[in-house]
Amino acid sequence: RSLACKMQHELNQFLNTEKKWFCHFDDDQYVNVPRLVTKLREFPVNLAWYLGKPSIPDQLEIQDKESQKKIKFWFGTGGAGFCLSRPLTDKLLRHASGRKFISVSEKLRLPDDVTMGYIISILADVELTRLDEFHSHLEPLHLVTDLANQISFSYSEPTSPGYHYSNSNLVEAGLTQFSLAEDPTRFKSIHCRLFGHSVDWCPHR
């Protein structure tokens, strides 16, 4: 419930502004903000957009408790981040504002990102637009390349003691600025690769 409460608060705060985009990223992600802004400009802000990346190969199937019918929908995993345009969030007022998001999450017993996907896809009838530049810890991050054109990065802890590529899920992409002991998430290395010219703590090696 705590994550649903957090998402509810985030959404309510956004609805009280006049901003054009609501973007959610987890606090254990690295976000290439300039690239995100550039990407968002590709989508007309007068239309309803649900931008994200699924973490499963097929649509999620659940059973609606009221109709007892099975329904399928895509959802953007919170581990990669997702963005909603203002016209979409306006459509969510009747379904997710106030404490309605929490109520739907509790009723369906779904995590916050899946609840958001359900509300948008099923109740607001807006499909997910996939952005491959978003990355979560649920995908093989060693395959991520061309860092300058990616938007979000994640990581997962090693499955056994010691930070080694063999038991961690990390962005590699030839990052050598810091050792794994110095930079176990690789976020410092990513930042230096992207913006090293603007900070003085990035090693040049």
C-alpha positions in Angstrom: 0.0 0.0 0.0 2.9 2.4 0.7 3.9 2.6 -2.9 0.3 3.2 -4.0 0.1 6.0 -1.4 3.3 7.5 -2.8 2.0 7.3 -6.4 -1.3 8.9 -5.3 0.6 11.8 -3.7 2.8 12.3 -6.8 -0.2 12.3 -9.1 -2.2 14.7 -6.9 0.7 17.1 -6.6 1.0 17.1 -10.4 -2.7 17.7 -10.9 -2.4 20.9 -8.8 0.1 22.3 -11.3 -0.1 23.4 -14.9 2.8 21.3 -16.1 2.5 19.4 -19.4 4.0 16.1 -18.4 3.9 13.8 -15.4 7.0 11.5 -15.2 7.5 8.9 -12.5 10.9 7.3 -11.9 12.0 5.2 -8.9 14.5 6.7 -6.5 17.1 4.0 -7.4 17.2 5.0 -11.1 19.5 7.4 -13.0 17.6 9.6 -15.4 19.2 11.4 -18.4 17.0 14.5 -18.1 18.2 16.4 -21.2 17.5 13.3 -23.3 14.1 12.8 -21.6 13.1 16.4 -22.4 14.2 16.0 -26.1 12.2 12.8 -26.3 9.0 14.3 -24.9 9.1 17.0 -27.5 8.4 14.3 -30.1 4.9 13.8 -28.8 2.2 16.4 -29.3 1.2 17.7 -25.9 -2.5 18.1 -26.9 -2.9 14.3 -27.1 -3.2 11.7 -24.4 0.1 9.8 -24.1 1.1 6.9 -21.8 4.8 6.5 -22.4 6.8 3.6 -20.8 8.2 0.2 -21.2 6.7 -3.2 -20.3 8.8 -5.7 -18.3 6.9 -8.7 -19.6 6.7 -10.2 -23.1 2.9 -10.3 -23.3 -0.1 -8.3 -21.9 -0.9 -8.9 -18.3 -4.1 -10.9 -17.8 -6.2 -10.5 -14.7 -9.8 -11.3 -13.7 -12.1 -8.4 -13.1 -13.8 -9.2 -9.7 -17.0 -7.5 -10.6 -17.7 -8.8 -14.1 -15.7 -12.0 -13.5 -14.2 -11.6 -17.0 -10.6 -11.8 -17.9 -9.0 -8.6 -19.1 -5.6 -8.0 -20.7 -3.5 -4.8 -20.8 0.0 -3.5 -21.1 1.6 -1.5 -18.3 4.8 0.5 -18.1 7.0 -0.9 -15.3 7.8 1.6 -12.6 11.4 0.2 -12.6 11.9 1.8 -16.0 9.8 4.9 -15.4 6.8 6.2 -17.3 5.4 9.6 -18.5 1.8 10.8 -18.8 0.8 13.8 -20.8 -1.5 16.5 -19.4 -4.5 15.4 -21.5 -4.2 11.9 -20.2 -3.9 13.0 -16.5 -7.0 15.1 -17.1 -8.8 11.9 -18.2 -7.6 10.3 -14.9 -9.3 12.8 -12.7 -12.5 10.7 -12.3 -10.5 7.5 -11.9 -7.3 8.3 -9.9 -7.5 11.7 -8.2 -7.9 12.2 -4.5 -7.7 8.7 -3.0 -9.2 6.9 -6.0 -5.9 5.5 -7.2 -5.3 3.9 -3.8 -8.8 2.5 -3.8 -8.3 0.9 -7.2 -5.0 -0.6 -6.1 -6.5 -2.0 -2.9 -9.5 -3.4 -4.8 -7.5 -5.2 -7.4 -4.6 -5.9 -5.1 -2.1 -4.8 -7.7 1.2 -2.9 -7.4 1.3 0.8 -8.1 2.7 0.6 -11.6 0.3 -2.2 -12.6 -2.6 -0.2 -11.1 -1.6 2.8 -13.2 -1.6 0.6 -16.3 -5.0 -0.8 -15.5 -6.5 2.7 -14.9 -5.0 4.1 -18.1 -5.5 1.1 -20.4 -8.9 -0.2 -19.2 -10.7 2.8 -17.6 -9.3 5.7 -19.6 -8.8 3.6 -22.8 -5.4 4.8 -23.7 -2.7 2.4 -24.9 0.9 2.2 -23.8 3.4 3.7 -26.2 6.7 1.8 -25.7 9.9 3.7 -25.3 12.9 1.5 -25.6 15.2 4.2 -24.1 13.7 3.4 -20.7 15.5 0.6 -18.8 14.7 -1.4 -15.7 16.5 -3.9 -13.6 14.2 -6.6 -15.1 16.1 -6.6 -18.4 19.8 -7.6 -19.2 21.4 -4.2 -18.6 24.8 -5.3 -20.0 23.1 -5.1 -23.5 22.5 -1.4 -23.1 24.7 0.7 -25.3 24.7 4.2 -26.9 24.3 5.8 -23.4 23.8 9.3 -24.7 20.5 8.4 -26.4 19.1 6.4 -23.4 16.8 8.0 -20.9 16.6 5.9 -17.7 19.0 3.4 -16.2 18.7 0.9 -13.4 20.6 -1.8 -11.6 20.2 -4.8 -9.3 22.2 -6.0 -6.4 24.6 -9.0 -6.9 23.1 -12.3 -6.0 26.2 -13.3 -4.0 28.8 -11.3 -2.0 31.2 -9.1 -4.0 30.4 -6.7 -6.9 31.2 -8.6 -10.0 29.5 -8.5 -13.5 28.9 -12.2 -13.3 26.4 -11.8 -10.4 25.1 -8.3 -10.8 22.8 -6.7 -13.4 24.6 -3.5 -14.4 25.1 -1.2 -17.3 28.6 -2.0 -18.7 29.1 -0.2 -22.1 32.8 0.1 -21.5 32.5 2.1 -18.3 35.9 2.3 -16.7 35.9 5.7 -14.9 35.4 4.0 -11.5 35.9 0.5 -10.2 32.9 -1.6 -9.1 33.8 -1.0 -5.5 33.8 2.8 -6.0 30.6 2.7 -8.1 28.5 -0.4 -7.5 25.5 0.9 -9.3 27.5 2.4 -12.3 25.5 5.6 -12.0 28.6 7.7 -11.2 30.3 6.2 -14.3 27.2 6.9 -16.5 27.1 10.5 -15.3 30.7 11.0 -16.1 30.3 9.4 -19.5 27.4 11.8 -20.3 28.3 15.0 -18.4 31.9 14.6 -17.3 32.8 17.9 -18.9 30.6 19.7 -16.5 31.8 18.2 -13.2 35.2 18.2 -11.6 35.0 14.9 -9.7 35.0 12.6 -12.8 38.4 10.9 -13.3 39.9 11.1 -16.8 41.2 7.7 -17.6 
